[in-house]
Amino acid sequence: MLRGKQTWWFDKRPVIIGSATVVGPDEGDGPLAADFDLIHPMLDLQQKTWEKAERLLLEQASDLAIQSAGLTKQQLQFYVGGDLMNQIISNSFAARTVGAPYLGVFGACSTSMESLAIASLIVNSGSGSYVLAGTCSHNCTAEKQFRYPTEYGSQKPPTAQYTVTGAGAVVVAAEGEGPVVECATIGKIADLGIKDPFNMGAAMAPAAVDTIQTHFQDTGREPGDYDLIVTGDLASVGFPIARDLLSRDGVQMEQTVFNDCGLMVYDVAKQKVQAGGSGCGCSAVVTYGHLLKRMKRGELRRILIVATGALLSPLSYQQGESIPCIAHAVAIEQPH
């Protein structure tokens, strides 16, 4: 089960039998729009607060994922999820409507792969046959909590990222049709002393590099064993840093193999998203929407998703703390 130092190897090959993504208007204007299941034309989703809008994104994604799996909520054994809000309220409140036993997790923007890894571990161990994993974020909730409300109109530096408004959910099962989860490499904290919350890409890059290198060491694999390796949300600042750090250590990543969800979800040159996308919903909607659909179409056979997270809080930032970061990697394969 444990391979190397940090990698869970899933010998029972848990299957992703259902998936869904729900996004907001900016994501619907981006290059991956055709692969999202539901696109909302307004940020408020006709809700009274931004937080209620974020919760609705996750509730809808969960419902659609369960439907695509051909299940009912009553058949779920567990739900694993988290988000960026204090006390992960979006997931905790959404879990009321899911109704399954609930494990709340927090990995900041790495939560998509953290929750998928734990869901796969539960299924692989025989502790559950059907487990839902989900996460979400909303531009207006994250900006209000970590920086300034969007209504304030504060200017942001070019290194800042744009929180994705979206939710992604998958149902992991012991058997069925769909891509299988091969393994998960659980990351370690990396903190190089960066304190700027407007430059999270640079802060998270070392964590992504450490997890990628550990994954190759633990599994004996190399970049060519994957059709695509994507980081979570390093965006236009952190992604080149990660690529340079890997190259320095002798890990060469071809441009056709290596990409970043924060650069994929938006057209950075045309949309007003600063350095690119971020947020729990970033890697979730790109993976559970675009990438899984590419696998289904036969365009990708094996992918590695390295979701990155900056584990800061408004309190730690105000107290002058640096930003601890982490990355969790999950390998997914489409059976022949």
C-alpha positions in Angstrom: 0.0 0.0 0.0 2.7 2.5 1.0 5.3 2.8 -1.8 8.4 4.7 -1.0 8.1 7.4 1.6 4.9 9.3 0.8 2.9 7.5 -1.9 -0.2 5.4 -1.4 -0.5 2.7 -4.1 -4.0 1.6 -4.7 -3.9 -2.0 -5.7 -7.7 -2.3 -5.9 -7.8 0.5 -8.4 -10.7 2.6 -7.2 -12.8 3.9 -10.1 -14.2 7.4 -10.7 -17.7 6.4 -11.8 -19.2 9.9 -11.8 -18.0 13.5 -12.0 -19.4 17.0 -12.4 -18.3 20.7 -12.5 -20.3 23.9 -12.0 -18.7 27.3 -12.7 -19.4 31.0 -12.8 -19.4 33.5 -15.7 -15.7 34.1 -16.0 -14.9 30.4 -16.2 -17.7 30.1 -18.7 -16.0 32.7 -20.9 -12.7 30.8 -20.7 -11.2 28.2 -23.1 -12.5 25.2 -21.2 -16.2 26.2 -21.1 -17.4 23.3 -23.3 -16.2 20.8 -20.7 -18.1 22.2 -17.7 -21.5 20.7 -16.8 -23.2 23.9 -15.7 -22.3 27.5 -16.2 -24.0 30.2 -14.2 -24.3 33.6 -16.0 -24.1 35.7 -12.7 -21.7 35.5 -9.8 -24.5 35.7 -7.2 -26.4 32.6 -8.4 -29.5 34.5 -7.3 -28.4 34.0 -3.7 -28.4 36.6 -0.9 -24.7 36.2 0.0 -21.6 35.2 -1.8 -21.1 32.4 0.7 -24.5 30.9 -0.1 -23.7 31.2 -3.8 -20.5 29.2 -3.2 -22.4 26.5 -1.2 -24.9 26.2 -4.0 -22.1 25.6 -6.5 -20.9 22.6 -4.5 -24.4 21.3 -3.9 -25.2 21.3 -7.6 -21.8 19.7 -8.5 -22.4 17.0 -5.9 -25.9 16.3 -7.2 -24.7 16.1 -10.8 -21.8 13.8 -9.9 -24.1 11.4 -8.0 -26.5 11.4 -10.9 -23.7 10.8 -13.4 -22.6 7.8 -11.3 -26.1 6.4 -11.5 -26.5 6.5 -7.7 -28.7 8.2 -5.1 -27.5 10.1 -2.1 -28.6 7.2 0.1 -26.0 4.9 -1.5 -23.0 7.0 -0.5 -21.0 5.7 2.4 -18.9 8.8 2.9 -18.3 12.4 1.7 -14.8 14.0 1.9 -14.5 17.7 1.1 -13.2 21.1 2.1 -12.8 24.7 0.9 -11.1 28.0 1.6 -13.7 29.5 4.0 -13.1 29.7 7.7 -14.2 26.4 9.3 -14.7 25.1 5.7 -18.3 26.3 6.0 -19.2 25.8 2.3 -18.5 22.0 2.6 -19.9 21.6 6.1 -23.2 23.3 5.1 -23.4 21.4 1.8 -22.8 18.1 3.7 -26.2 18.7 5.3 -27.9 18.2 2.0 -25.6 15.4 0.8 -26.5 13.4 4.0 -23.6 11.0 4.0 -21.1 10.6 6.8 -18.7 13.5 6.4 -15.0 14.1 6.7 -14.0 17.7 6.4 -10.5 18.4 5.2 -8.4 21.6 4.6 -5.6 21.8 2.1 -6.3 25.3 0.7 -6.2 25.0 -3.1 -4.7 21.4 -2.8 -8.0 20.2 -1.3 -9.3 18.7 -4.6 -6.5 16.1 -4.7 -6.4 15.7 -0.9 -10.1 14.8 -0.8 -9.7 12.5 -3.9 -6.7 10.7 -2.3 -8.6 10.1 1.0 -11.7 9.0 -0.9 -9.6 6.5 -2.9 -7.9 5.3 0.3 -11.3 4.6 1.9 -12.5 2.6 -1.1 -9.2 0.8 -1.7 -9.2 -0.3 2.0 -12.7 -1.7 1.7 -14.1 0.8 4.2 -16.6 2.1 1.7 -17.9 1.2 -1.8 -19.1 4.7 -2.9 -17.4 7.8 -1.6 -18.0 11.4 -2.8 -15.1 13.9 -2.9 -15.7 17.6 -3.6 -14.5 21.1 -3.2 -15.3 24.6 -4.3 -14.4 28.3 -4.3 -15.9 31.6 -5.2 -14.1 34.7 -6.3 -16.0 37.0 -4.1 -15.9 34.9 -0.9 -12.1 34.3 -1.1 -11.3 37.9 -1.9 -13.4 39.2 1.0 -11.8 36.8 3.5 -8.2 36.9 2.4 -7.8 40.3 0.9 -10.5 43.0 0.2 -14.1 42.7 -0.9 -14.4 43.0 -4.6 -16.7 46.0 -4.2 -13.8 47.9 -2.6 -12.1 48.0 -6.0 -8.6 47.6 -4.6 -5.9 47.4 -7.2 -3.9 44.2 -7.3 -0.3 43.6 -8.5 0.4 41.5 -11.6 1.5 38.6 -9.4 -1.9 38.3 -7.8 -4.2 35.5 -9.0 -8.0 35.3 -9.6 -10.0 32.9 -7.5 -12.0 30.5 -9.6 -15.8 30.5 -9.0 -16.6 26.9 -9.4 -17.1 23.5 -7.8 -16.0 20.0 -8.7 -17.1 16.6 -7.4 -16.4 13.0 -8.1 -17.8 9.6 -6.9 -15.1 7.0 -6.3 -16.3 3.4 -6.3 -14.8 -0.1 -5.7 -15.9 -1.1 -9.2 -17.5 0.2 -12.3 -16.7 2.0 -15.5 -14.4 5.0 -15.7 -10.8 6.2 -15.0 -9.0 4.5 -12.1 -7.0 6.2 -9.4 -3.6 4.5 -9.4 -1.8 6.2 -6.5 -1.5 9.4 -4.5 1.7 11.1 -3.3 0.9 13.1 -0.1 3.0 16.3 0.1 5.1 17.8 2.9 5.0 21.5 4.0 7.4 23.8 2.1 8.0 27.3 3.4 10.7 29.5 1.9 9.7 32.5 3.9 7.4 34.3 1.4 4.8 36.5 3.2 3.1 38.2 0.3 -0.5 36.9 -0.2 -0.5 38.5 -3.6 2.3 36.2 -4.8 1.1 32.7 -3.9 2.4 31.2 -7.1 6.0 31.8 -6.1 5.3 30.5 -2.5 3.7 27.3 -3.7 6.1 26.4 -6.5 8.7 24.6 -4.2 6.0 22.5 -2.7 4.9 21.3 -6.1 8.5 20.5 -7.1 9.1 18.5 -3.9 5.9 16.4 -4.4 6.6 15.8 -8.1 10.2 14.7 -7.4 9.0 12.5 -4.5 6.4 10.9 -6.7 9.0 10.0 -9.3 11.3 8.6 -6.6 8.5 6.6 -4.8 7.0 5.1 -8.0 10.1 4.8 -10.2 8.3 6.7 -12.9 9.4 9.7 -15.0 7.7 12.5 -16.9 7.4 10.4 -20.0 5.2 7.9 -18.2 2.4 10.5 -18.2 0.5 12.1 -21.1 0.0 15.2 -19.0 1.3 16.5 -15.6 -0.5 19.5 -14.3 0.1 21.6 -11.2 -2.9 23.1 -9.4 -2.7 26.9 -9.5 0.9 28.2 -9.8 -0.2 30.4 -12.7 2.1 32.6 -14.7 4.5 33.5 -11.9 4.8 30.2 -10.0 4.7 27.8 -12.9 7.9 28.9 -14.6 9.6 28.8 -11.2 8.5 25.2 -10.7 9.7 24.3 -14.2 13.1 25.9 -13.6 13.5 24.2 -10.2 12.8 20.9 -11.7 15.2 21.5 -14.6 17.9 22.5 -12.1 17.5 19.1 -10.4 17.6 17.2 -13.7 13.9 16.7 -14.2 13.1 17.9 -17.7 9.5 18.6 -18.5 8.4 19.0 -22.1 5.9 21.8 -22.7 3.4 19.3 -24.2 3.5 17.2 -21.0 3.6 19.9 -18.3 0.9 22.5 -17.6 -0.9 24.4 -14.9 -4.7 24.5 -14.1 -4.4 28.2 -13.3 -3.2 28.9 -16.8 -5.7 26.5 -18.4 -9.0 27.7 -16.9 -8.7 31.2 -18.3 -7.3 33.0 -21.3 -4.8 35.0 -19.4 -4.0 37.2 -22.3 -7.6 38.2 -22.9 -9.4 37.9 -19.5 -8.7 40.2 -16.5 -7.4 37.5 -14.2 -4.0 38.9 -13.3 -1.5 36.0 -13.2 -4.2 33.3 -13.7 -6.6 31.2 -11.7 -6.4 30.0 -8.1 -8.7 28.7 -5.4 -10.0 25.2 -4.4 -12.2 25.2 -7.5 -9.3 25.7 -9.9 -7.8 22.3 -10.1 -11.2 20.7 -9.3 -13.0 22.1 -12.3 -10.1 21.6 -14.7 -9.5 18.0 -13.6 -13.1 16.9 -13.1 -14.4 18.7 -16.1 -11.8 19.2 -18.9 -9.2 16.5 -18.1 -11.6 13.6 -17.3 -13.6 14.4 -20.5 -10.3 14.3 -22.5 -9.6 10.9 -20.9 -13.1 9.7 -21.9 -12.5 10.8 -25.4 -9.3 8.8 -25.6 -7.0 11.9 -25.8 -5.3 11.1 -22.5 -4.5 7.7 -21.0 -2.5 8.6 -17.8 -2.4 12.0 -16.0 -0.8 13.3 -12.8 -2.6 16.1 -11.0 -0.4 18.0 -8.5 -2.8 20.3 -6.6 -1.0 23.1 -4.7 -2.2 24.9 -1.6 -1.0 28.0 0.3 -1.9 27.3 4.0 -2.2 30.9 5.2 -5.1 32.5 7.0 -6.1 36.1 7.5 -4.9 35.9 11.1 -1.5 34.4 10.2 -0.9 37.0 7.5 -1.8 39.9 9.9 0.6 38.5 12.4 3.4 38.6 9.9 3.8 34.8 9.4 5.2 33.4 6.2 3.1 31.1 4.0 3.4 27.3 4.5 2.6 25.5 1.3 1.8 22.0 0.3 1.1 19.9 -2.8 -0.7 16.6 -3.2 -0.4 14.5 -6.4 -2.9 11.9 -7.7 -2.3 9.7 -10.7 -5.3 8.8 -12.8 -5.4 6.3 -15.7 -8.0 5.5 -18.3 -8.1 1.7 -18.7 -7.8 0.4 -22.3 
